[in-house]
Amino acid sequence: ARGERLDLMRALAEALGGGVNDGLAEAMALYDRIGRAAPERSATWWLAQLRRLQILDRVGRSTDAIGPRVGRLRAIAPALGGPQLAAAFLELAARHE
């Protein structure tokens, strides 16, 4: 049941995050919840980490924290959740060095 709730929260967060900025605050809150609830280093956890940073980038808030956060995530797991996610993480980090 817990995994199903995480899937539903992720689907809602993806829908909100893909729209206009009005839904981004709610999407960010959902990704925070998902990041705390999902098993660390799971695919869901990695996606939540990435989406939180992408939202910060999109709205231009706390962008000085993006590069260091990616660095901390790389220290946890250099693969950054796999090739597709790693490319997105590294792109964000490069923009905010």
Backbone torsions as a table, in degrees:
resi	resn	phi	psi	omega
1	ALA	NA	-39.2	-178.7
2	ARG	-62.1	-42.8	178.8
3	GLY	-62.9	-37.1	178.2
4	GLU	-65.1	-40.4	178.0
5	ARG	-64.1	-40.5	177.9
6	LEU	-62.9	-40.0	178.2
7	ASP	-62.4	-42.2	179.1
8	LEU	-66.7	-42.3	177.5
9	MET	-62.7	-41.1	179.1
10	ARG	-63.4	-42.5	179.1
11	ALA	-62.5	-42.9	178.3
12	LEU	-65.0	-44.3	-180.0
13	ALA	-62.6	-40.4	178.1
14	GLU	-62.5	-42.3	179.3
15	ALA	-64.8	-44.2	-179.7
16	LEU	-68.2	-40.3	-177.9
17	GLY	-71.4	-22.0	-180.0
18	GLY	-85.4	-7.2	-177.0
19	GLY	-96.4	-152.0	179.9
20	VAL	-75.4	167.8	-174.3
21	ASN	-59.3	-21.3	-178.9
22	ASP	-57.8	-34.2	-177.7
23	GLY	-88.7	-5.6	-173.9
24	LEU	-68.0	-36.3	179.2
25	ALA	-63.3	-42.4	178.6
26	GLU	-68.2	-39.9	176.8
27	ALA	-60.8	-42.5	179.6
28	MET	-61.4	-43.7	178.8
29	ALA	-62.0	-39.9	178.3
30	LEU	-66.3	-42.9	178.5
31	TYR	-64.7	-33.7	174.3
32	ASP	-61.2	-47.5	179.6
33	ARG	-62.3	-43.8	179.8
34	ILE	-62.4	-43.8	-179.5
35	GLY	-61.6	-33.1	178.1
36	ARG	-79.8	-31.2	-173.9
37	ALA	-89.0	-31.5	-177.0
38	ALA	-74.7	148.9	175.3
39	PRO	-59.9	133.2	-178.8
40	GLU	-57.4	137.1	179.8
41	ARG	74.3	5.3	174.4
42	SER	-74.4	165.1	178.9
43	ALA	-58.3	-39.4	179.5
44	THR	-65.6	-42.2	178.7
45	TRP	-61.7	-46.4	179.5
46	TRP	-61.3	-43.4	179.7
47	LEU	-62.7	-40.6	178.7
48	ALA	-62.6	-40.8	178.6
49	GLN	-62.1	-45.5	-179.6
50	LEU	-63.3	-48.6	-176.3
51	ARG	-63.0	-37.0	177.7
52	ARG	-60.2	-45.4	179.4
53	LEU	-67.4	-37.5	178.0
54	GLN	-64.5	-37.6	178.0
55	ILE	-66.5	-44.7	177.0
56	LEU	-56.9	-43.5	178.8
57	ASP	-62.1	-45.6	-176.5
58	ARG	-63.2	-39.4	-178.0
59	VAL	-93.2	-5.0	178.1
60	GLY	70.8	31.5	179.7
61	ARG	-113.8	140.6	178.6
62	SER	50.5	34.1	-177.3
63	THR	-66.7	-22.3	177.3
64	ASP	-68.3	-15.2	179.7
65	ALA	-90.7	-11.1	-173.9
66	ILE	-67.1	-52.4	-179.5
67	GLY	-57.8	-50.6	178.2
68	PRO	-61.1	-36.0	179.2
69	ARG	-65.1	-42.6	177.3
70	VAL	-62.0	-39.3	177.0
71	GLY	-60.7	-41.9	178.1
72	ARG	-66.2	-38.9	178.0
73	LEU	-65.8	-37.8	177.1
74	ARG	-64.8	-33.4	178.0
75	ALA	-67.3	-33.1	177.7
76	ILE	-70.5	-47.0	-177.7
77	ALA	-153.4	105.1	-176.9
78	PRO	-55.4	-24.7	-179.5
79	ALA	-76.6	-10.8	177.1
80	LEU	50.4	41.3	174.7
81	GLY	83.7	4.7	178.1
82	GLY	118.5	166.5	-172.7
83	PRO	-56.7	-45.3	-177.2
84	GLN	-67.5	-46.1	179.4
85	LEU	-67.4	-40.8	-179.3
86	ALA	-58.3	-42.9	179.3
87	ALA	-59.4	-42.0	179.7
88	ALA	-68.6	-41.5	176.8
89	PHE	-60.1	-46.6	-176.4
90	LEU	-67.9	-34.9	175.8
91	GLU	-62.8	-45.1	177.4
92	LEU	-61.6	-45.7	-178.5
93	ALA	-61.7	-41.7	-179.5
94	ALA	-62.8	-37.0	179.7
95	ARG	-70.8	-20.8	-173.1
96	HIS	-123.4	33.1	177.6
97	GLU	-74.7	NA	NA
